[in-house]
Amino acid sequence: MENMGYYVALLLAIIVAFYIIKKVASCLVRSIVMIVLLVILAICYFYLH
């Protein structure tokens, strides 16, 4: 329960990232953003878990 703030911030970051991706028309930029997002989530998971 002590990591609740972390998970809320992570959820907000995911929502914002999807909103930005939705606004971007280019497939290449969308792919790059998704890869960066997945890398950031993996780093957070392995270092904070």
C-alpha distance matrix in Angstrom:
0.0 3.8 5.4 5.5 8.8 10.0 9.8 11.5 14.0 14.7 15.4 17.7 19.4 20.2 21.5 23.6 24.9 26.0 27.7 29.6 30.6 31.9 34.0 35.4 38.5 39.1 37.9 38.0 35.8 33.3 33.3 32.8 29.8 28.1 28.8 27.4 24.3 23.8 24.5 22.0 19.3 20.5 20.6 17.1 15.9 18.2 17.7 13.9 13.1
3.8 0.0 3.8 5.6 7.5 8.6 9.9 11.5 13.2 14.3 15.7 17.5 18.9 20.2 21.9 23.4 24.7 26.3 27.9 29.3 30.6 32.2 34.1 35.3 38.5 39.0 38.0 37.8 35.3 33.2 33.2 32.2 29.3 28.0 28.4 26.6 23.7 23.5 23.8 20.9 18.7 19.9 19.3 15.7 15.2 17.2 15.9 12.1 12.2
5.4 3.8 0.0 3.8 5.5 5.2 6.4 8.8 10.1 10.7 12.4 14.4 15.4 16.7 18.6 20.2 21.1 22.8 24.6 25.9 27.0 28.8 30.7 31.7 34.9 35.3 34.2 34.0 31.6 29.5 29.4 28.4 25.5 24.2 24.6 22.8 19.9 19.7 20.1 17.2 14.9 16.3 15.9 12.2 11.9 14.2 13.2 9.4 9.8
5.5 5.6 3.8 0.0 3.8 5.4 5.2 6.2 8.6 9.8 10.5 12.4 14.2 15.4 16.6 18.4 19.9 21.2 22.7 24.4 25.7 27.1 29.0 30.4 33.6 34.4 33.5 33.6 31.1 28.8 29.1 28.5 25.3 24.0 25.0 23.3 20.0 20.2 21.1 18.3 15.8 17.8 17.9 14.2 13.9 16.9 16.2 12.6 12.9
8.8 7.5 5.5 3.8 0.0 3.8 5.5 5.1 6.2 8.5 9.9 10.6 12.3 14.3 15.4 16.5 18.2 20.1 21.1 22.5 24.3 25.8 27.3 28.7 32.1 32.9 32.4 32.3 29.5 27.5 28.1 27.1 23.8 23.0 24.1 22.0 18.9 19.7 20.4 17.1 15.3 17.8 17.4 13.6 14.4 17.3 16.2 12.8 14.1
10.0 8.6 5.2 5.4 3.8 0.0 3.8 5.5 5.2 6.1 8.6 9.9 10.5 12.4 14.3 15.4 16.4 18.5 20.0 21.1 22.4 24.3 26.0 27.0 30.3 30.7 29.9 29.6 27.0 25.1 25.3 24.2 21.1 20.2 20.9 18.8 15.8 16.4 16.8 13.5 11.7 14.1 13.6 9.8 10.8 13.7 12.7 9.5 11.2
9.8 9.9 6.4 5.2 5.5 3.8 0.0 3.8 5.4 4.9 6.1 8.6 9.7 10.5 12.3 14.2 15.1 16.5 18.3 19.9 20.9 22.5 24.5 25.7 28.8 29.4 28.4 28.5 26.0 23.7 23.9 23.3 20.2 18.8 19.9 18.3 14.9 15.2 16.4 13.6 11.0 13.6 14.1 10.6 10.6 14.1 14.0 11.0 11.7
11.5 11.5 8.8 6.2 5.1 5.5 3.8 0.0 3.8 5.4 5.1 6.2 8.6 9.9 10.6 12.3 14.2 15.5 16.6 18.4 19.9 21.1 22.9 24.5 27.8 28.8 28.2 28.6 25.9 23.6 24.4 23.9 20.4 19.4 21.1 19.4 15.9 16.9 18.4 15.4 13.3 16.4 16.9 13.4 14.0 17.6 17.3 14.4 15.4
14.0 13.2 10.1 8.6 6.2 5.2 5.4 3.8 0.0 3.8 5.4 5.1 6.2 8.7 9.9 10.5 12.2 14.3 15.3 16.4 18.2 19.9 21.3 22.6 26.0 26.8 26.5 26.5 23.6 21.6 22.5 21.5 18.1 17.6 19.1 16.9 13.7 15.3 16.4 13.0 11.7 15.0 15.0 11.7 13.3 16.6 15.9 13.5 15.3
14.7 14.3 10.7 9.8 8.5 6.1 4.9 5.4 3.8 0.0 3.8 5.4 5.0 6.3 8.7 9.9 10.5 12.4 14.3 15.3 16.4 18.3 20.2 21.1 24.3 24.8 24.0 23.9 21.3 19.2 19.6 18.8 15.5 14.5 15.9 14.1 10.6 11.8 13.1 10.1 8.2 11.7 12.2 9.3 10.5 14.0 14.1 12.1 13.5
15.4 15.7 12.4 10.5 9.9 8.6 6.1 5.1 5.4 3.8 0.0 3.8 5.4 5.1 6.3 8.7 9.8 10.7 12.4 14.3 15.3 16.6 18.7 20.1 23.2 24.1 23.4 23.9 21.4 18.8 19.6 19.5 16.1 14.8 16.8 15.7 11.9 13.0 15.3 12.8 10.6 14.0 15.3 12.6 13.2 16.9 17.4 15.3 16.1
17.7 17.5 14.4 12.4 10.6 9.9 8.6 6.2 5.1 5.4 3.8 0.0 3.8 5.4 5.1 6.1 8.5 9.9 10.5 12.3 14.1 15.3 16.8 18.5 21.8 23.1 22.9 23.5 20.6 18.3 19.8 19.4 15.7 15.2 17.6 15.9 12.5 14.6 16.6 13.8 12.5 16.2 17.0 14.4 15.8 19.4 19.4 17.4 18.9
19.4 18.9 15.4 14.2 12.3 10.5 9.7 8.6 6.2 5.0 5.4 3.8 0.0 3.8 5.5 5.2 6.0 8.6 9.9 10.5 12.1 14.1 15.5 16.5 19.9 20.7 20.4 20.5 17.6 15.6 16.8 16.0 12.3 12.2 14.3 12.3 9.1 11.6 13.3 10.5 9.9 13.7 14.3 12.3 14.1 17.5 17.5 16.2 18.0
20.2 20.2 16.7 15.4 14.3 12.4 10.5 9.9 8.7 6.3 5.1 5.4 3.8 0.0 3.8 5.5 5.0 6.2 8.6 9.9 10.4 12.2 14.4 15.3 18.3 19.1 18.3 18.8 16.3 13.7 14.7 14.7 11.2 10.0 12.6 11.6 8.0 9.9 12.5 10.7 9.3 12.9 14.5 12.9 14.0 17.4 18.2 17.2 18.3
21.5 21.9 18.6 16.6 15.4 14.3 12.3 10.6 9.9 8.7 6.3 5.1 5.5 3.8 0.0 3.8 5.4 5.2 6.2 8.7 9.9 10.6 12.6 14.5 17.5 19.0 18.7 19.8 17.2 14.4 16.2 16.6 13.0 12.3 15.4 14.6 11.2 13.3 16.1 14.3 13.1 16.7 18.3 16.5 17.6 21.1 21.8 20.5 21.5
23.6 23.4 20.2 18.4 16.5 15.4 14.2 12.3 10.5 9.9 8.7 6.1 5.2 5.5 3.8 0.0 3.8 5.5 5.0 6.2 8.6 9.8 10.8 12.5 16.0 17.4 17.8 18.5 15.4 13.4 15.6 15.4 11.6 12.0 15.1 13.7 10.9 13.9 16.1 14.1 13.9 17.6 18.5 17.0 18.8 22.1 22.4 21.3 22.9
24.9 24.7 21.1 19.9 18.2 16.4 15.1 14.2 12.2 10.5 9.8 8.5 6.0 5.0 5.4 3.8 0.0 3.8 5.4 5.1 6.1 8.6 10.0 10.6 13.9 14.7 14.6 15.1 12.2 10.0 11.9 11.7 7.9 8.3 11.4 10.3 7.7 10.8 13.2 11.7 11.9 15.3 16.6 15.8 17.5 20.5 21.1 20.7 22.2
26.0 26.3 22.8 21.2 20.1 18.5 16.5 15.5 14.3 12.4 10.7 9.9 8.6 6.2 5.2 5.5 3.8 0.0 3.8 5.4 5.0 6.0 8.7 9.9 12.6 13.9 13.5 14.9 12.5 9.5 11.7 12.7 9.4 8.8 12.4 12.4 9.8 12.1 15.1 14.4 13.8 17.0 18.9 18.2 19.2 22.4 23.5 23.0 24.0
27.7 27.9 24.6 22.7 21.1 20.0 18.3 16.6 15.3 14.3 12.4 10.5 9.9 8.6 6.2 5.0 5.4 3.8 0.0 3.8 5.5 5.1 6.4 8.9 11.9 14.0 14.6 16.3 13.5 11.1 14.1 14.8 11.5 11.9 15.5 15.1 12.8 15.5 18.3 17.1 16.9 20.3 21.9 20.9 22.3 25.5 26.3 25.5 26.8
29.6 29.3 25.9 24.4 22.5 21.1 19.9 18.4 16.4 15.3 14.3 12.3 10.5 9.9 8.7 6.2 5.1 5.4 3.8 0.0 3.8 5.4 5.2 6.4 10.0 11.6 12.7 13.7 10.5 8.9 12.2 12.3 9.1 10.6 13.9 13.2 11.7 14.9 17.1 16.1 16.8 20.0 21.2 20.7 22.5 25.4 26.0 25.7 27.3
30.6 30.6 27.0 25.7 24.3 22.4 20.9 19.9 18.2 16.4 15.3 14.1 12.1 10.4 9.9 8.6 6.1 5.0 5.5 3.8 0.0 3.8 5.4 5.1 7.9 9.1 9.4 10.8 8.3 5.7 9.0 10.0 7.4 8.2 11.8 12.0 10.9 13.4 16.0 15.8 16.3 19.1 20.8 20.8 22.2 24.9 26.0 26.0 27.3
31.9 32.2 28.8 27.1 25.8 24.3 22.5 21.1 19.9 18.3 16.6 15.3 14.1 12.2 10.6 9.8 8.6 6.0 5.1 5.4 3.8 0.0 3.8 5.5 7.4 9.9 10.5 12.9 11.0 8.4 11.7 13.4 11.1 11.4 15.1 15.7 14.2 16.5 19.4 19.2 19.2 22.1 24.0 23.7 24.9 27.8 29.0 28.8 29.8
34.0 34.1 30.7 29.0 27.3 26.0 24.5 22.9 21.3 20.2 18.7 16.8 15.5 14.4 12.6 10.8 10.0 8.7 6.4 5.2 5.4 3.8 0.0 3.8 6.4 9.4 11.3 13.3 10.9 9.5 13.3 14.3 12.1 13.5 16.9 16.9 16.0 18.8 21.2 20.7 21.3 24.3 25.8 25.5 27.1 30.0 30.8 30.6 32.1
35.4 35.3 31.7 30.4 28.7 27.0 25.7 24.5 22.6 21.1 20.1 18.5 16.5 15.3 14.5 12.5 10.6 9.9 8.9 6.4 5.1 5.5 3.8 0.0 3.8 5.8 8.1 9.8 7.4 6.8 10.6 11.4 10.0 11.9 14.9 15.1 15.0 17.7 19.7 19.8 20.8 23.5 24.8 25.2 26.8 29.3 30.3 30.5 32.0
38.5 38.5 34.9 33.6 32.1 30.3 28.8 27.8 26.0 24.3 23.2 21.8 19.9 18.3 17.5 16.0 13.9 12.6 11.9 10.0 7.9 7.4 6.4 3.8 0.0 3.8 6.5 9.0 8.1 7.7 11.0 12.6 12.2 13.6 16.4 17.3 17.5 19.7 21.9 22.4 23.4 25.7 27.4 28.0 29.4 31.8 33.0 33.4 34.7
39.1 39.0 35.3 34.4 32.9 30.7 29.4 28.8 26.8 24.8 24.1 23.1 20.7 19.1 19.0 17.4 14.7 13.9 14.0 11.6 9.1 9.9 9.4 5.8 3.8 0.0 3.8 5.5 5.5 6.2 8.7 10.2 10.8 12.5 14.5 15.7 16.6 18.5 20.3 21.3 22.7 24.5 26.1 27.2 28.6 30.6 31.9 32.8 34.1
37.9 38.0 34.2 33.5 32.4 29.9 28.4 28.2 26.5 24.0 23.4 22.9 20.4 18.3 18.7 17.8 14.6 13.5 14.6 12.7 9.4 10.5 11.3 8.1 6.5 3.8 0.0 3.8 5.5 5.0 6.1 8.7 9.9 10.5 12.3 14.3 15.2 16.5 18.4 20.0 21.0 22.5 24.4 25.7 26.8 28.6 30.3 31.3 32.3
38.0 37.8 34.0 33.6 32.3 29.6 28.5 28.6 26.5 23.9 23.9 23.5 20.5 18.8 19.8 18.5 15.1 14.9 16.3 13.7 10.8 12.9 13.3 9.8 9.0 5.5 3.8 0.0 3.8 5.4 5.2 6.3 8.7 10.0 10.7 12.4 14.2 15.5 16.7 18.5 20.1 21.2 22.8 24.5 25.8 27.3 28.7 30.1 31.3
35.8 35.3 31.6 31.1 29.5 27.0 26.0 25.9 23.6 21.3 21.4 20.6 17.6 16.3 17.2 15.4 12.2 12.5 13.5 10.5 8.3 11.0 10.9 7.4 8.1 5.5 5.5 3.8 0.0 3.8 5.4 5.1 6.1 8.6 9.9 10.6 12.2 14.3 15.4 16.5 18.3 20.0 21.2 22.5 24.2 25.9 27.0 28.2 29.7
33.3 33.2 29.5 28.8 27.5 25.1 23.7 23.6 21.6 19.2 18.8 18.3 15.6 13.7 14.4 13.4 10.0 9.5 11.1 8.9 5.7 8.4 9.5 6.8 7.7 6.2 5.0 5.4 3.8 0.0 3.8 5.5 5.2 6.2 8.7 10.0 10.5 12.3 14.3 15.4 16.5 18.4 20.1 21.1 22.4 24.5 25.9 26.7 27.9
33.3 33.2 29.4 29.1 28.1 25.3 23.9 24.4 22.5 19.6 19.6 19.8 16.8 14.7 16.2 15.6 11.9 11.7 14.1 12.2 9.0 11.7 13.3 10.6 11.0 8.7 6.1 5.2 5.4 3.8 0.0 3.8 5.5 5.2 6.2 8.6 9.8 10.6 12.3 14.3 15.4 16.5 18.4 20.0 21.0 22.6 24.4 25.6 26.5
32.8 32.2 28.4 28.5 27.1 24.2 23.3 23.9 21.5 18.8 19.5 19.4 16.0 14.7 16.6 15.4 11.7 12.7 14.8 12.3 10.0 13.4 14.3 11.4 12.6 10.2 8.7 6.3 5.1 5.5 3.8 0.0 3.8 5.5 5.2 6.2 8.5 10.0 10.6 12.3 14.3 15.4 16.6 18.4 19.9 21.3 22.5 24.0 25.4
29.8 29.3 25.5 25.3 23.8 21.1 20.2 20.4 18.1 15.5 16.1 15.7 12.3 11.2 13.0 11.6 7.9 9.4 11.5 9.1 7.4 11.1 12.1 10.0 12.2 10.8 9.9 8.7 6.1 5.2 5.5 3.8 0.0 3.8 5.5 5.2 6.1 8.6 9.9 10.5 12.2 14.2 15.4 16.5 18.2 20.1 21.1 22.1 23.6
28.1 28.0 24.2 24.0 23.0 20.2 18.8 19.4 17.6 14.5 14.8 15.2 12.2 10.0 12.3 12.0 8.3 8.8 11.9 10.6 8.2 11.4 13.5 11.9 13.6 12.5 10.5 10.0 8.6 6.2 5.2 5.5 3.8 0.0 3.8 5.5 5.0 6.1 8.6 9.9 10.5 12.2 14.2 15.3 16.3 18.3 20.0 20.8 21.8
28.8 28.4 24.6 25.0 24.1 20.9 19.9 21.1 19.1 15.9 16.8 17.6 14.3 12.6 15.4 15.1 11.4 12.4 15.5 13.9 11.8 15.1 16.9 14.9 16.4 14.5 12.3 10.7 9.9 8.7 6.2 5.2 5.5 3.8 0.0 3.8 5.4 5.2 6.2 8.7 9.9 10.5 12.3 14.3 15.3 16.6 18.3 19.8 20.7
27.4 26.6 22.8 23.3 22.0 18.8 18.3 19.4 16.9 14.1 15.7 15.9 12.3 11.6 14.6 13.7 10.3 12.4 15.1 13.2 12.0 15.7 16.9 15.1 17.3 15.7 14.3 12.4 10.6 10.0 8.6 6.2 5.2 5.5 3.8 0.0 3.8 5.5 5.1 6.2 8.6 9.9 10.6 12.3 14.2 15.5 16.5 17.9 19.5
24.3 23.7 19.9 20.0 18.9 15.8 14.9 15.9 13.7 10.6 11.9 12.5 9.1 8.0 11.2 10.9 7.7 9.8 12.8 11.7 10.9 14.2 16.0 15.0 17.5 16.6 15.2 14.2 12.2 10.5 9.8 8.5 6.1 5.0 5.4 3.8 0.0 3.8 5.5 5.2 6.2 8.6 10.0 10.6 12.2 14.4 15.5 16.2 17.6
23.8 23.5 19.7 20.2 19.7 16.4 15.2 16.9 15.3 11.8 13.0 14.6 11.6 9.9 13.3 13.9 10.8 12.1 15.5 14.9 13.4 16.5 18.8 17.7 19.7 18.5 16.5 15.5 14.3 12.3 10.6 10.0 8.6 6.1 5.2 5.5 3.8 0.0 3.8 5.5 5.1 6.1 8.6 9.9 10.4 12.3 14.2 15.2 15.9
24.5 23.8 20.1 21.1 20.4 16.8 16.4 18.4 16.4 13.1 15.3 16.6 13.3 12.5 16.1 16.1 13.2 15.1 18.3 17.1 16.0 19.4 21.2 19.7 21.9 20.3 18.4 16.7 15.4 14.3 12.3 10.6 9.9 8.6 6.2 5.1 5.5 3.8 0.0 3.8 5.4 5.1 6.2 8.6 9.8 10.7 12.1 13.9 15.1
22.0 20.9 17.2 18.3 17.1 13.5 13.6 15.4 13.0 10.1 12.8 13.8 10.5 10.7 14.3 14.1 11.7 14.4 17.1 16.1 15.8 19.2 20.7 19.8 22.4 21.3 20.0 18.5 16.5 15.4 14.3 12.3 10.5 9.9 8.7 6.2 5.2 5.5 3.8 0.0 3.8 5.4 5.1 6.1 8.5 10.1 10.6 11.8 13.6
19.3 18.7 14.9 15.8 15.3 11.7 11.0 13.3 11.7 8.2 10.6 12.5 9.9 9.3 13.1 13.9 11.9 13.8 16.9 16.8 16.3 19.2 21.3 20.8 23.4 22.7 21.0 20.1 18.3 16.5 15.4 14.3 12.2 10.5 9.9 8.6 6.2 5.1 5.4 3.8 0.0 3.8 5.5 5.1 6.0 8.7 10.0 10.4 11.4
20.5 19.9 16.3 17.8 17.8 14.1 13.6 16.4 15.0 11.7 14.0 16.2 13.7 12.9 16.7 17.6 15.3 17.0 20.3 20.0 19.1 22.1 24.3 23.5 25.7 24.5 22.5 21.2 20.0 18.4 16.5 15.4 14.2 12.2 10.5 9.9 8.6 6.1 5.1 5.4 3.8 0.0 3.8 5.4 5.0 6.2 8.5 9.9 10.3
20.6 19.3 15.9 17.9 17.4 13.6 14.1 16.9 15.0 12.2 15.3 17.0 14.3 14.5 18.3 18.5 16.6 18.9 21.9 21.2 20.8 24.0 25.8 24.8 27.4 26.1 24.4 22.8 21.2 20.1 18.4 16.6 15.4 14.2 12.3 10.6 10.0 8.6 6.2 5.1 5.5 3.8 0.0 3.8 5.4 5.4 6.0 8.2 9.8
17.1 15.7 12.2 14.2 13.6 9.8 10.6 13.4 11.7 9.3 12.6 14.4 12.3 12.9 16.5 17.0 15.8 18.2 20.9 20.7 20.8 23.7 25.5 25.2 28.0 27.2 25.7 24.5 22.5 21.1 20.0 18.4 16.5 15.3 14.3 12.3 10.6 9.9 8.6 6.1 5.1 5.4 3.8 0.0 3.8 5.6 5.4 5.6 7.8
15.9 15.2 11.9 13.9 14.4 10.8 10.6 14.0 13.3 10.5 13.2 15.8 14.1 14.0 17.6 18.8 17.5 19.2 22.3 22.5 22.2 24.9 27.1 26.8 29.4 28.6 26.8 25.8 24.2 22.4 21.0 19.9 18.2 16.3 15.3 14.2 12.2 10.4 9.8 8.5 6.0 5.0 5.4 3.8 0.0 3.8 5.7 5.5 5.5
18.2 17.2 14.2 16.9 17.3 13.7 14.1 17.6 16.6 14.0 16.9 19.4 17.5 17.4 21.1 22.1 20.5 22.4 25.5 25.4 24.9 27.8 30.0 29.3 31.8 30.6 28.6 27.3 25.9 24.5 22.6 21.3 20.1 18.3 16.6 15.5 14.4 12.3 10.7 10.1 8.7 6.2 5.4 5.6 3.8 0.0 3.8 5.8 5.6
17.7 15.9 13.2 16.2 16.2 12.7 14.0 17.3 15.9 14.1 17.4 19.4 17.5 18.2 21.8 22.4 21.1 23.5 26.3 26.0 26.0 29.0 30.8 30.3 33.0 31.9 30.3 28.7 27.0 25.9 24.4 22.5 21.1 20.0 18.3 16.5 15.5 14.2 12.1 10.6 10.0 8.5 6.0 5.4 5.7 3.8 0.0 3.8 5.8
13.9 12.1 9.4 12.6 12.8 9.5 11.0 14.4 13.5 12.1 15.3 17.4 16.2 17.2 20.5 21.3 20.7 23.0 25.5 25.7 26.0 28.8 30.6 30.5 33.4 32.8 31.3 30.1 28.2 26.7 25.6 24.0 22.1 20.8 19.8 17.9 16.2 15.2 13.9 11.8 10.4 9.9 8.2 5.6 5.5 5.8 3.8 0.0 3.8
13.1 12.2 9.8 12.9 14.1 11.2 11.7 15.4 15.3 13.5 16.1 18.9 18.0 18.3 21.5 22.9 22.2 24.0 26.8 27.3 27.3 29.8 32.1 32.0 34.7 34.1 32.3 31.3 29.7 27.9 26.5 25.4 23.6 21.8 20.7 19.5 17.6 15.9 15.1 13.6 11.4 10.3 9.8 7.8 5.5 5.6 5.8 3.8 0.0
